[in-house]
Structures are given as C-alpha cells and as structure tokens.
C-alpha cells in the first residue's frame, strides 16, 4: 500500500489496458484474494473532468474500507489511451505498479462489436 501522508492509503497498483482485453476478468480474480483491496467499480479519478484540481482526497476515500490488505488497486482500462493520465498517475502514485493487458487489435475489435450490439449501442447485424 502507498501511505501518502499520516496513514492515508492510496493504490499501489493499477490495472489498465485495451477495452475487451480481459481487465474485468483479472479485476474479479484479484478481488477474491484476501490480501487485495479494490473498489467495486472502475475508478475514473485521473480522467477529465473527474480529475479537476487533482484533489487526491477523493481517491483516498475509496480505500476507507481497507483492513489488513497489502495490495491496493484500481482498474480503468481507459487510462492507457487518455491524454495526460500517465503524468497524473506518476504525480500522485510514482511507485505504483501498472498491470497492462493488451489484445490482438482485430480480436478486440470483433469482441467490442458484439459487446456494443448486446448493449444496444449498435443494431444487431452479422459480422
């Protein structure tokens, strides 16, 4: 865990990567481990407009439920491609480990296509 100041806990790892590459599967597996604490949803803290003035206190509140866990993490695949996010992560969490999951771009695009159809964002059509 990263203790920024006076016992404040911050993430010591981040799961980032490409959409439809397996980040959610890894997130679910890691959350089952007794030494890992991760908030239940993706964390957009480092993205605009959520980042705002960079008040790290909003990120800290996500880890108030930590008891004995030593690995504290967040997941947000979009961090990989968003401009300015890597500099923000380095500013606030310079020692955090990045777990990056990538996927063959063609396989990823096909998976995203079917995902968007299932969610109703695209009309159902054969590939």
C-alpha positions in Angstrom: 0.0 0.0 0.0 1.1 3.6 -0.5 0.8 5.8 2.5 1.0 9.3 1.1 0.8 11.1 4.5 -0.1 10.3 8.0 -1.6 6.8 7.3 -3.6 7.8 4.2 -3.8 4.8 1.9 -3.6 5.0 -1.9 -3.4 2.3 -4.5 -0.1 0.6 -5.1 -1.2 -0.9 -8.5 -3.4 -0.1 -11.4 -5.0 -2.3 -14.0 -5.0 -0.6 -17.4 -5.3 -1.8 -20.9 -7.4 -2.1 -24.0 -11.1 -2.4 -23.9 -12.3 -6.0 -24.2 -8.9 -7.4 -23.3 -9.6 -9.2 -20.0 -9.2 -6.4 -17.5 -12.5 -7.2 -15.8 -11.7 -10.8 -15.5 -8.4 -10.0 -13.8 -10.1 -7.5 -11.6 -12.6 -10.1 -10.4 -9.9 -12.7 -9.8 -7.8 -10.3 -7.8 -10.7 -9.0 -5.7 -11.2 -12.6 -4.4 -7.7 -12.7 -2.9 -7.7 -11.9 0.8 -4.6 -9.6 0.6 -6.1 -7.4 -2.2 -8.4 -4.5 -1.8 -10.0 -2.9 -4.9 -13.1 -0.6 -5.1 -16.0 -2.4 -6.7 -16.1 -0.2 -9.8 -13.8 1.3 -12.3 -12.1 4.5 -11.0 -12.1 7.5 -13.3 -10.2 9.7 -10.9 -7.3 10.5 -13.2 -9.5 11.4 -16.2 -11.1 14.8 -17.1 -13.4 16.1 -15.9 -13.2 13.9 -12.7 -9.6 14.9 -12.1 -10.5 18.5 -11.6 -7.8 20.1 -9.5 -6.1 16.8 -8.6 -7.5 16.6 -5.1 -6.2 13.2 -4.1 -8.6 13.2 -1.1 -11.4 11.9 -3.4 -9.2 8.9 -4.4 -8.3 8.3 -0.8 -12.0 7.9 0.2 -12.2 4.8 -2.0 -9.8 3.0 0.4 -11.5 3.7 3.7 -12.6 0.0 3.8 -9.1 -1.3 3.9 -8.4 -3.6 6.9 -5.3 -5.7 6.5 -4.9 -5.9 2.8 -1.4 -5.0 1.5 -2.2 -4.8 -2.2 -4.5 -1.8 -3.0 -5.5 -1.3 -6.6 -7.8 0.3 -9.1 -9.0 -0.7 -12.5 -9.6 1.6 -15.5 -8.7 0.3 -19.0 -9.2 3.8 -20.5 -6.2 5.2 -18.6 -3.9 3.6 -21.3 -5.0 5.9 -24.1 -6.2 9.1 -22.4 -4.0 12.1 -22.8 -2.4 13.5 -19.6 -3.4 10.5 -17.5 0.0 8.9 -17.2 1.5 12.2 -16.0 -1.2 12.4 -13.3 -0.7 8.9 -12.2 3.0 9.5 -11.9 2.5 12.7 -10.0 0.3 11.1 -7.3 1.4 7.4 -7.4 5.0 7.4 -8.6 5.8 4.0 -7.1 2.6 2.2 -8.2 2.8 -0.8 -10.5 0.9 -0.8 -13.7 -0.6 -4.0 -14.9 -1.3 -3.6 -18.6 -3.4 -6.0 -20.6 -3.4 -5.9 -24.3 -5.1 -8.0 -27.0 -4.8 -8.6 -30.7 -6.5 -5.5 -32.2 -8.6 -7.5 -34.6 -9.9 -9.9 -32.0 -10.5 -6.9 -29.6 -12.5 -5.0 -32.3 -14.7 -8.1 -33.0 -15.3 -8.6 -29.3 -16.2 -4.9 -28.9 -18.5 -5.1 -31.9 -20.6 -7.9 -30.3 -20.5 -6.2 -26.9 -21.9 -3.0 -28.4 -24.7 -5.0 -30.1 -25.6 -6.8 -26.9 -25.7 -3.4 -25.1 -27.9 -1.9 -27.8 -25.4 0.7 -29.0 -25.3 -0.9 -32.5 -28.0 -2.6 -34.5 -27.8 -6.4 -34.5 -26.2 -7.5 -37.8 -24.0 -10.3 -38.8 -20.3 -9.6 -38.8 
